[in-house]
Amino acid sequence: MVPGRAAARGVAGCCGVALLALLAVSCSGSKNVSVRGQVLYKGQPIEGAVVTFHPQGVDEMKALRPTGLTDKDGNFTLSTASSEGAPVGDYIVTINWNKPAEQPAGKKLMGTELPPPPPDAFQGKSYASRGQSKLTAKVTPDTSTLEPFRLD
């Protein structure tokens, strides 16, 4: 093999790999936008609720769902997979908030019995079901803080 041709093939190969990487990034969708919000239940902030954004118009099996966990002031910040923020788009929002399960009196902490499911803090309201939730959000390139989700 001629030394000049080998070097040319190496440069062409590197340029090809770089071009493919650039195309993959540009075709993979938009960059995540930093998104913060707050959840209030009966006017009070709730702690420990999982807020999930379900993208509309996307295959549910393949969709990445931005999520956040509320702090003591009801505030959350969304993350998608291992990245902070959420992609631009329209979302159905679900909020799961369970009260801690109480240990029945006189029962040992260890055993083979499964603990009872945690009580539904929303008392049967449909905030946790994607198919029933009426909560929606729109993430735009300018979004940073959403209006609070006011639940009753």
C-alpha positions as a printed Julia matrix, in Angstrom:
152×3 Matrix{Float64}:
   0.0     0.0    0.0
   1.25    3.48  -0.8
   1.87    5.54   2.4
   0.1     8.64   1.06
  -3.08    6.69   0.28
  -3.2     5.18   3.77
  -2.98    8.63   5.35
  -5.67    9.96   3.02
  -7.98    7.05   3.89
  -7.37    7.67   7.61
  -8.29   11.36   7.3
 -11.33   10.54   5.15
 -12.42    7.9    7.69
 -12.11   10.34  10.59
 -14.04   13.01   8.68
 -16.75   10.47   7.86
 -17.11    9.45  11.51
 -17.24   13.1   12.6
 -19.9    13.88   9.96
 -22.04   10.93  11.08
 -21.76   12.01  14.73
 -22.79   15.56  13.8
 -25.79   14.29  11.82
 -26.85   12.0   14.67
 -26.82   14.9   17.12
 -28.68   17.26  14.8
 -31.34   14.66  13.92
 -31.88   13.36  17.43
 -34.24   16.17  18.41
 -33.98   19.41  20.24
 -31.87   20.21  23.23
 -33.53   19.93  26.64
 -34.89   23.09  28.22
 -34.52   23.65  31.97
 -37.98   23.31  33.53
 -39.05   24.01  37.11
 -42.49   23.95  38.67
 -44.48   23.56  41.84
 -47.32   21.31  43.0
 -49.94   22.55  45.47
 -52.66   20.33  46.92
 -55.56   22.16  48.53
 -53.39   25.29  48.48
 -50.44   23.68  50.29
 -47.11   22.52  48.83
 -46.65   18.75  48.83
 -43.38   16.9   49.39
 -42.37   13.61  47.78
 -44.69   13.68  44.76
 -43.38   12.32  41.46
 -44.26   14.62  38.55
 -44.08   12.95  35.13
 -44.43   14.64  31.74
 -45.79   12.28  29.03
 -45.04   13.63  25.53
 -48.1    13.92  23.29
 -47.98   12.57  19.74
 -45.05   10.23  20.46
 -45.02    6.42  20.54
 -45.67    5.72  24.24
 -43.33    2.71  24.2
 -40.38    4.76  22.91
 -41.11    8.06  24.66
 -38.7     9.54  27.16
 -40.64   10.96  30.08
 -39.2    13.94  31.93
 -39.73   13.53  35.68
 -39.15   15.44  38.89
 -39.64   14.94  42.63
 -41.2    17.66  44.77
 -39.31   19.05  47.75
 -40.81   20.33  51.03
 -41.97   23.51  49.26
 -43.64   21.53  46.45
 -40.95   22.57  43.94
 -39.55   20.21  41.31
 -37.0    20.32  38.5
 -37.46   18.03  35.49
 -34.85   15.59  34.22
 -35.01   13.38  31.15
 -32.97   10.18  31.32
 -29.62   11.4   32.66
 -29.99   14.99  31.41
 -31.46   17.99  33.18
 -34.55   19.51  31.6
 -37.18   18.41  29.08
 -37.48   18.49  25.3
 -39.69   21.16  23.72
 -43.24   19.88  23.2
 -46.74   19.33  24.56
 -47.23   17.03  27.54
 -49.88   15.29  29.62
 -48.77   15.59  33.25
 -49.28   12.98  35.94
 -48.58   13.38  39.64
 -48.16   10.41  41.97
 -48.17   11.12  45.67
 -48.59    8.38  48.21
 -48.67    8.82  51.94
 -46.09    6.69  53.75
 -47.53    3.32  54.7
 -48.04    2.94  58.42
 -46.76   -0.14  60.19
 -49.67   -2.01  61.78
 -49.5    -2.0   65.59
 -47.91   -5.09  67.08
 -46.38   -6.25  63.78
 -42.7    -6.97  63.37
 -40.81   -4.91  60.84
 -39.33   -7.98  59.16
 -41.3   -10.87  57.73
 -42.42  -12.53  54.54
 -45.68  -10.62  54.2
 -45.84   -7.8   51.71
 -46.67   -4.43  53.24
 -50.04   -2.94  52.35
 -49.98   -0.51  49.42
 -49.45    3.09  50.5
 -52.67    5.07  50.82
 -53.59    7.31  47.91
 -52.96   10.85  49.12
 -55.27   12.26  46.44
 -58.19   10.11  47.63
 -59.04    8.62  44.25
 -58.62   11.71  42.07
 -57.13   10.97  38.66
 -53.89   12.96  38.78
 -51.76    9.81  38.59
 -53.32    8.24  35.49
 -52.03    9.29  32.07
 -55.35    8.3   30.5
 -57.42   10.33  32.97
 -55.22   13.28  33.94
 -56.48   16.67  32.82
 -53.12   18.29  33.63
 -51.11   19.52  30.65
 -47.97   21.54  30.06
 -46.19   23.06  27.07
 -42.4    23.3   27.09
 -41.05   25.96  24.73
 -37.47   27.14  24.16
 -38.33   30.05  26.5
 -39.81   27.9   29.29
 -38.0    27.92  32.62
 -40.68   28.06  35.32
 -44.18   26.7   34.86
 -47.32   27.95  36.56
 -47.99   25.89  39.7
 -50.12   22.78  39.37
 -53.01   23.54  41.75
 -54.77   20.35  42.76
 -57.92   20.15  44.86
